[in-house]
Amino acid sequence: MLAGLIGRGGRWPSILLVVYVVSAAALSATVVDGNEAVFFTALVLNYAADWALRKRGRYFNRLMRRFGFGERIRELYRLLLLVALALSQELPGVRILAVCAAVLFLANSCQQPLVSFRVRRRNLPVAALNMDMGALARRIPDLPSSSLLSPRGLSRIPGPELLLAAGAAAVVAGADEAWMLLAALAPLPVLISLVHAAWHAFRNLRLPDPAEVLDVVNRNLAEYRPEVALYFTFAAGGQDFMYQVNMWVDAMEKMDRRGVIILRETAAMRGLEQTRLPVVCVRKADDLAQLDLSDVRVAFYPGNAGKNVHMLQRAEIQHVFIGHGDSDKLASSNRVSRVFDEIWVAGKAGRDRYQRVRHAISDSSIVEVGRPQLSEVRPAGERLVGERGTGEGLTVLYGPTWEGWTDDACHTSVIPMGEAIIGGLLEQGDVRVIYKPHPLTGKRSAEAAAADALIERLLTEDNVRRAARRDPARVAETERELARLEARMAELSGAVIDGDRLQRTRDARVPERDLRAEIEVIRQAWSELFWSDDYQGGQHLIVKGRLPSLYDCFNHADLLISDMSSVISDFVASRKPYVVTNAEDMDPQEYRLQNPTAGAAYLLGSECEELSEILGRVRGPVGADPMARRRTQLKEYLLGADEPSSTERFNGAVEALYQKGLRAFPLGTTAEPVPASPDYTDVLPGARVGTTR
């Protein structure tokens, strides 16, 4: 139990919690025996540990709050003990200390209601991007800027409480009673913060109501007349799922039909990549039902989530499950997808997977459209890995999947094999590792989080040995330029804009230029600089942010080691060698039969005994790689033919389905309820009921 608690909370936060508990106990004990030196030492330690827990120990902070020991109670506990010590020692100026402590606590406590009022007022159920809010924008004030006074006032700033302790400590040490006036300074910054919180609370009294915002959004939609919608809702909380929708933004922008993006969670607004498409975020199903989507005849769904049903009820729209990558996981052939009019897959493999649920899903509802995103993946050239010159090392990308929602769906190799895989690669000496785990790794399983941390430590330690290959001055110069490019991308994408989604709704006008294209130019410059030999110097990489992208890692790797996931399917587009983990040591033939994506892969058992042999084959002369021909065949099976391109196939499928939707429900018509009743054979007096004849 204790190990699990430490695993969830973290090692350093656990230490801070122990320091807090011990110092809190010492405070109580020293008030009784009057040991001032120990008391003030414990007070400083307790305050510092409390402050650090608020900033770094979110898990333990939530746990303490749940048991009724939140930030305000912890503050009150220290203040009461400080006043109690002053009373027991009969310190001069104790009344000043008590009054200042009371004012400090009350002022701090009053901030939360004001902040909560402001948050509730600004928490409108509808938000938008890339729309003109017109006169409504003038009624939306700024959120308090990112400063020490926001968003929770002075309660997260260290200092005021220590001024009280400093005044009391000075008097205890024999200083004049006038030092107790130092305590009078403590409430001042808190009172300033309180005025600040009150000002911003009352500024939001005249905000537009949800109906007004919805009306302006609908006017924008009526003018734009979207024809295709990309609908996304989280399967669970957290922004880590935004990769599922972001991978389709580019395809949406390149469509011949007008697109709109519909989100259902507030957090999705910040996680969405830059786009010129209109974006609407509606949290409530009632507000979604009021959106003017009269011209929309096609809706895309990247994920299966409960709130999909709120959009699926629109009968005049053709609903399409596009997923977020094909793989041999059961999730890629889920019978829940039966609710959609069509299921779009990359290639024939996706169609064949649904044979598993052929009793529920008709083959005619499955459409092969390729993977438009894979245009970023550069196919292996004529120069094979085996033809690399002597002295050139091998770059291996280890991209495991995550532990899944349940243990039954746990396909990750991080827990059973991660350490052995990395250890085996490092033993080679000339192998460079790019480690890019699934963004959700460790979110559900503490064991996966620990294994992930161990892999990071192994690579970091080996990088120390490789550090001599890099020129520190050149590295520093490159990092400054990379930071500049990242800042520019963040600026163009709106990631650095202060404020909440309401302020972003106000400020995010219809773009006058293609910001996404500008960002892509900067990203390519960033990528060229990042992957330069002078900067890399053979260092292992641990990639967990957006940059470099997964496909960027594909392009700079010679070999992929991964688990059964969509990462494998996408990597096949490069036609480079890849390894699939076989953690349960299934018979290789049976494994490939059950997982067609592994048909052209080298299989790696749980003991990783095959790793050296696999690396030798990849490094060997031309012809030594027996899987090369199979990879070409598998690519077409998984992802479709090279011609026509995926973008052309995707656009063609969009157009065909849109026309089908128009034939079923021409513009201006909706799926009105059809009155129905039995054809009664008897006749009521004065009327013939139940027939249209």
KAMOMO-V158205 format. One record per residue. N is the residue number from 1. RES is the residue in one letter. SS is DSSP state (H for helix, E for strand, - for the rest). PHI is phi in whole degrees, -180 to 180 (999 if undefined). Layout:
BEGIN
n | res | ss | phi
N | RES | SS | PHI
N | RES | SS | PHI
END
This chain:
BEGIN
n | res | ss | phi
1 | M | - | 999
2 | L | H | -64
3 | A | H | -63
4 | G | H | -65
5 | L | H | -64
6 | I | H | -66
7 | G | H | -63
8 | R | H | -75
9 | G | H | -88
10 | G | - | 101
11 | R | H | -67
12 | W | H | -66
13 | P | H | -59
14 | S | H | -65
15 | I | H | -64
16 | L | H | -61
17 | L | H | -63
18 | V | H | -63
19 | V | H | -60
20 | Y | H | -63
21 | V | H | -64
22 | V | H | -65
23 | S | H | -68
24 | A | H | -65
25 | A | H | -65
26 | A | H | -65
27 | L | H | -60
28 | S | H | -63
29 | A | H | -67
30 | T | H | -76
31 | V | H | -64
32 | V | H | -71
33 | D | H | -90
34 | G | - | 74
35 | N | - | -83
36 | E | H | -65
37 | A | H | -61
38 | V | H | -66
39 | F | H | -60
40 | F | H | -70
41 | T | H | -64
42 | A | H | -65
43 | L | H | -63
44 | V | H | -64
45 | L | H | -63
46 | N | H | -64
47 | Y | H | -65
48 | A | H | -64
49 | A | H | -65
50 | D | H | -63
51 | W | H | -61
52 | A | H | -66
53 | L | H | -65
54 | R | H | -64
55 | K | H | -89
56 | R | H | -117
57 | G | - | -115
58 | R | H | -60
59 | Y | H | -63
60 | F | H | -69
61 | N | H | -64
62 | R | H | -65
63 | L | H | -64
64 | M | H | -66
65 | R | H | -65
66 | R | H | -64
67 | F | - | -93
68 | G | - | 78
69 | F | - | -123
70 | G | - | -77
71 | E | H | -59
72 | R | H | -66
73 | I | H | -66
74 | R | H | -66
75 | E | H | -66
76 | L | H | -61
77 | Y | H | -59
78 | R | H | -68
79 | L | H | -64
80 | L | H | -64
81 | L | H | -67
82 | L | H | -64
83 | V | H | -66
84 | A | H | -62
85 | L | H | -63
86 | A | H | -62
87 | L | H | -67
88 | S | H | -67
89 | Q | - | -93
90 | E | - | 52
91 | L | - | -70
92 | P | - | -67
93 | G | - | 79
94 | V | H | -65
95 | R | H | -65
96 | I | H | -60
97 | L | H | -61
98 | A | H | -65
99 | V | H | -64
100 | C | H | -65
101 | A | H | -64
102 | A | H | -65
103 | V | H | -63
104 | L | H | -59
105 | F | H | -66
106 | L | H | -65
107 | A | H | -64
108 | N | H | -64
109 | S | H | -69
110 | C | H | -75
111 | Q | H | -68
112 | Q | H | -59
113 | P | H | -60
114 | L | H | -67
115 | V | H | -64
116 | S | H | -62
117 | F | H | -61
118 | R | H | -62
119 | V | H | -63
120 | R | H | -63
121 | R | H | -64
122 | R | H | -86
123 | N | - | -86
124 | L | - | -69
125 | P | - | -76
126 | V | E | -128
127 | A | E | -140
128 | A | E | -151
129 | L | E | -130
130 | N | - | 61
131 | M | - | -134
132 | D | - | -90
133 | M | - | -85
134 | G | H | 61
135 | A | H | -65
136 | L | H | -62
137 | A | H | -62
138 | R | H | -69
139 | R | H | -95
140 | I | - | -109
141 | P | - | -78
142 | D | - | -67
143 | L | - | -75
144 | P | - | -52
145 | S | - | -63
146 | S | - | -67
147 | S | - | -148
148 | L | - | -66
149 | L | - | -90
150 | S | - | -140
151 | P | - | -89
152 | R | - | -113
153 | G | H | 70
154 | L | H | -84
155 | S | H | -66
156 | R | H | -109
157 | I | - | -109
158 | P | - | -74
159 | G | - | 139
160 | P | H | -54
161 | E | H | -64
162 | L | H | -69
163 | L | H | -63
164 | L | H | -61
165 | A | H | -64
166 | A | H | -65
167 | G | H | -63
168 | A | H | -65
169 | A | H | -64
170 | A | H | -64
171 | V | H | -67
172 | V | H | -61
173 | A | - | -76
174 | G | - | 107
175 | A | - | -74
176 | D | - | -67
177 | E | H | -59
178 | A | H | -60
179 | W | H | -63
180 | M | H | -66
181 | L | H | -65
182 | L | H | -58
183 | A | H | -64
184 | A | H | -67
185 | L | H | -76
186 | A | H | -58
187 | P | H | -72
188 | L | H | -60
189 | P | H | -62
190 | V | H | -69
191 | L | H | -66
192 | I | H | -62
193 | S | H | -63
194 | L | H | -65
195 | V | H | -62
196 | H | H | -60
197 | A | H | -65
198 | A | H | -65
199 | W | H | -59
200 | H | H | -72
201 | A | H | -68
202 | F | H | -76
203 | R | H | -64
204 | N | H | -94
205 | L | H | -68
206 | R | H | -102
207 | L | - | -63
208 | P | - | -65
209 | D | - | -84
210 | P | H | -55
211 | A | H | -64
212 | E | H | -66
213 | V | H | -63
214 | L | H | -62
215 | D | H | -64
216 | V | H | -67
217 | V | H | -60
218 | N | H | -67
219 | R | H | -64
220 | N | H | -64
221 | L | H | -66
222 | A | H | -64
223 | E | H | -74
224 | Y | H | -78
225 | R | - | 57
226 | P | - | -64
227 | E | - | -114
228 | V | E | -132
229 | A | E | -116
230 | L | E | -105
231 | Y | E | -107
232 | F | E | -142
233 | T | - | -140
234 | F | - | -67
235 | A | - | -72
236 | A | - | -155
237 | G | - | -67
238 | G | - | 120
239 | Q | H | -82
240 | D | H | -65
241 | F | H | -87
242 | M | H | -67
243 | Y | H | -60
244 | Q | H | -66
245 | V | H | -93
246 | N | H | -62
247 | M | - | -68
248 | W | - | -104
249 | V | H | -62
250 | D | H | -62
251 | A | H | -63
252 | M | H | -65
253 | E | H | -70
254 | K | - | -89
255 | M | - | -67
256 | D | - | -80
257 | R | - | -98
258 | R | - | -74
259 | G | E | -112
260 | V | E | -140
261 | I | E | -111
262 | I | E | -117
263 | L | E | -113
264 | R | - | -118
265 | E | - | -124
266 | T | - | -60
267 | A | H | -61
268 | A | H | -66
269 | M | H | -61
270 | R | H | -78
271 | G | H | -80
272 | L | - | -75
273 | E | - | -70
274 | Q | - | -58
275 | T | - | -151
276 | R | - | -92
277 | L | - | -75
278 | P | E | -63
279 | V | E | -128
280 | V | E | -125
281 | C | E | -115
282 | V | E | -128
283 | R | - | -85
284 | K | - | -99
285 | A | H | -63
286 | D | H | -62
287 | D | H | -71
288 | L | H | -61
289 | A | H | -64
290 | Q | - | -90
291 | L | - | -66
292 | D | - | -83
293 | L | - | -119
294 | S | - | -65
295 | D | - | -96
296 | V | - | -73
297 | R | - | -124
298 | V | E | -137
299 | A | E | -129
300 | F | E | -103
301 | Y | E | -129
302 | P | - | -76
303 | G | - | -145
304 | N | - | -94
305 | A | - | -139
306 | G | H | -58
307 | K | H | -78
308 | N | H | -60
309 | V | H | -61
310 | H | H | -67
311 | M | H | -93
312 | L | H | -62
313 | Q | - | -73
314 | R | - | -77
315 | A | - | -71
316 | E | - | -79
317 | I | - | -101
318 | Q | E | -86
319 | H | E | -99
320 | V | E | -127
321 | F | E | -90
322 | I | - | -106
323 | G | - | 65
324 | H | - | -137
325 | G | - | 124
326 | D | - | -90
327 | S | - | -156
328 | D | - | -87
329 | K | - | -64
330 | L | H | -61
331 | A | H | -63
332 | S | H | -86
333 | S | H | -144
334 | N | - | -85
335 | R | H | -68
336 | V | H | -60
337 | S | H | -65
338 | R | H | -61
339 | V | H | -69
340 | F | - | -91
341 | D | - | -69
342 | E | E | -139
343 | I | E | -123
344 | W | E | -99
345 | V | E | -125
346 | A | - | -74
347 | G | - | -146
348 | K | H | -63
349 | A | H | -59
350 | G | H | -63
351 | R | H | -64
352 | D | H | -65
353 | R | H | -60
354 | Y | H | -75
355 | Q | H | -64
356 | R | H | -60
357 | V | H | -122
358 | R | - | -64
359 | H | - | -70
360 | A | - | -109
361 | I | - | -124
362 | S | - | -75
363 | D | H | -62
364 | S | H | -69
365 | S | H | -87
366 | I | E | -100
367 | V | E | -125
368 | E | E | -92
369 | V | - | -124
370 | G | - | 77
371 | R | - | -127
372 | P | H | -56
373 | Q | H | -65
374 | L | H | -78
375 | S | H | -64
376 | E | H | -76
377 | V | - | -84
378 | R | - | -82
379 | P | - | -70
380 | A | - | -60
381 | G | - | -79
382 | E | - | -68
383 | R | - | -79
384 | L | - | -82
385 | V | H | -58
386 | G | H | -66
387 | E | H | -97
388 | R | - | -68
389 | G | - | -71
390 | T | - | -66
391 | G | - | 94
392 | E | - | -82
393 | G | - | -84
394 | L | E | -100
395 | T | E | -103
396 | V | E | -113
397 | L | E | -95
398 | Y | E | -104
399 | G | E | -125
400 | P | - | -73
401 | T | - | -84
402 | W | - | -98
403 | E | - | -80
404 | G | - | 78
405 | W | - | -74
406 | T | - | -137
407 | D | H | -65
408 | D | H | -65
409 | A | H | -101
410 | C | - | -84
411 | H | - | -108
412 | T | - | -74
413 | S | - | -95
414 | V | - | -58
415 | I | - | -72
416 | P | - | -82
417 | M | - | -130
418 | G | H | -54
419 | E | H | -63
420 | A | H | -67
421 | I | H | -63
422 | I | H | -65
423 | G | H | -61
424 | G | H | -65
425 | L | H | -69
426 | L | H | -67
427 | E | H | -64
428 | Q | - | -69
429 | G | - | 86
430 | D | - | -102
431 | V | E | -95
432 | R | E | -106
433 | V | E | -111
434 | I | E | -109
435 | Y | E | -104
436 | K | - | -131
437 | P | - | -76
438 | H | - | -58
439 | P | - | -60
440 | L | - | -96
441 | T | - | -57
442 | G | - | 85
443 | K | - | -73
444 | R | - | -103
445 | S | - | -112
446 | A | H | -66
447 | E | H | -66
448 | A | H | -66
449 | A | H | -63
450 | A | H | -67
451 | A | H | -65
452 | D | H | -62
453 | A | H | -64
454 | L | H | -65
455 | I | H | -62
456 | E | H | -59
457 | R | H | -66
458 | L | H | -61
459 | L | H | -70
460 | T | H | -63
461 | E | H | -65
462 | D | H | -71
463 | N | H | -65
464 | V | H | -61
465 | R | H | -67
466 | R | H | -93
467 | A | H | -60
468 | A | H | -65
469 | R | H | -78
470 | R | - | -113
471 | D | - | -87
472 | P | H | -56
473 | A | H | -66
474 | R | H | -66
475 | V | H | -63
476 | A | H | -62
477 | E | H | -64
478 | T | H | -65
479 | E | H | -66
480 | R | H | -65
481 | E | H | -69
482 | L | H | -62
483 | A | H | -64
484 | R | H | -65
485 | L | H | -66
486 | E | H | -64
487 | A | H | -64
488 | R | H | -67
489 | M | H | -64
490 | A | H | -63
491 | E | H | -65
492 | L | H | -68
493 | S | H | -81
494 | G | - | 85
495 | A | - | -69
496 | V | - | -100
497 | I | - | -70
498 | D | - | -70
499 | G | - | 105
500 | D | - | -97
501 | R | H | -68
502 | L | H | -68
503 | Q | H | -67
504 | R | H | -67
505 | T | H | -61
506 | R | H | -66
507 | D | H | -92
508 | A | - | -83
509 | R | - | -77
510 | V | - | -61
511 | P | - | -64
512 | E | - | -89
513 | R | - | -142
514 | D | - | -82
515 | L | H | -66
516 | R | H | -62
517 | A | H | -67
518 | E | H | -63
519 | I | H | -63
520 | E | H | -65
521 | V | H | -62
522 | I | H | -67
523 | R | H | -63
524 | Q | H | -66
525 | A | H | -65
526 | W | H | -61
527 | S | H | -63
528 | E | H | -61
529 | L | H | -72
530 | F | H | -64
531 | W | - | -89
532 | S | - | -63
533 | D | H | -61
534 | D | H | -62
535 | Y | H | -82
536 | Q | H | -72
537 | G | - | 56
538 | G | - | 75
539 | Q | - | -71
540 | H | - | -69
541 | L | E | -118
542 | I | E | -115
543 | V | - | -110
544 | K | - | -130
545 | G | - | -96
546 | R | - | -75
547 | L | - | -119
548 | P | - | -71
549 | S | - | -73
550 | L | H | -59
551 | Y | H | -69
552 | D | H | -62
553 | C | H | -65
554 | F | H | -55
555 | N | H | -67
556 | H | - | -112
557 | A | - | -110
558 | D | - | -97
559 | L | E | -151
560 | L | E | -112
561 | I | E | -117
562 | S | E | -153
563 | D | - | -99
564 | M | - | -70
565 | S | - | -161
566 | S | H | -68
567 | V | H | -58
568 | I | H | -62
569 | S | H | -58
570 | D | H | -69
571 | F | H | -66
572 | V | H | -58
573 | A | H | -60
574 | S | H | -82
575 | R | - | 62
576 | K | - | -86
577 | P | E | -64
578 | Y | E | -146
579 | V | E | -122
580 | V | E | -113
581 | T | E | -74
582 | N | E | -121
583 | A | - | -63
584 | E | - | -95
585 | D | - | 54
586 | M | - | -67
587 | D | - | -58
588 | P | H | -53
589 | Q | H | -65
590 | E | H | -66
591 | Y | H | -62
592 | R | H | -68
593 | L | H | -68
594 | Q | H | -77
595 | N | - | -128
596 | P | H | -56
597 | T | H | -62
598 | A | H | -88
599 | G | H | -61
600 | A | H | -115
601 | A | - | -102
602 | Y | E | -83
603 | L | E | -99
604 | L | E | -119
605 | G | E | -74
606 | S | - | -63
607 | E | - | -90
608 | C | - | 60
609 | E | - | -68
610 | E | - | -83
611 | L | H | -60
612 | S | H | -62
613 | E | H | -65
614 | I | H | -62
615 | L | H | -62
616 | G | H | -64
617 | R | H | -66
618 | V | H | -66
619 | R | H | -78
620 | G | - | -67
621 | P | - | -68
622 | V | - | -57
623 | G | - | 99
624 | A | - | -79
625 | D | - | -95
626 | P | - | -70
627 | M | - | -94
628 | A | H | -58
629 | R | H | -67
630 | R | H | -65
631 | R | H | -64
632 | T | H | -64
633 | Q | H | -67
634 | L | H | -67
635 | K | H | -56
636 | E | H | -67
637 | Y | H | -68
638 | L | H | -80
639 | L | H | -116
640 | G | - | 91
641 | A | - | -71
642 | D | - | -70
643 | E | - | -125
644 | P | - | -66
645 | S | - | -67
646 | S | H | -60
647 | T | H | -62
648 | E | H | -66
649 | R | H | -66
650 | F | H | -63
651 | N | H | -64
652 | G | H | -64
653 | A | H | -67
654 | V | H | -61
655 | E | H | -64
656 | A | H | -63
657 | L | H | -73
658 | Y | H | -63
659 | Q | H | -64
660 | K | H | -63
661 | G | H | -64
662 | L | H | -66
663 | R | H | -65
664 | A | H | -74
665 | F | - | -138
666 | P | - | -57
667 | L | - | -56
668 | G | - | 94
669 | T | - | -111
670 | T | - | -133
671 | A | - | -81
672 | E | - | -75
673 | P | - | -60
674 | V | - | -103
675 | P | - | -62
676 | A | - | -146
677 | S | - | -160
678 | P | - | -63
679 | D | - | -88
680 | Y | - | -64
681 | T | - | -95
682 | D | - | -95
683 | V | - | -121
684 | L | E | -77
685 | P | - | -60
686 | G | - | 86
687 | A | E | -159
688 | R | - | -106
689 | V | - | -109
690 | G | - | 87
691 | T | - | -141
692 | T | - | -103
693 | R | - | -81
END
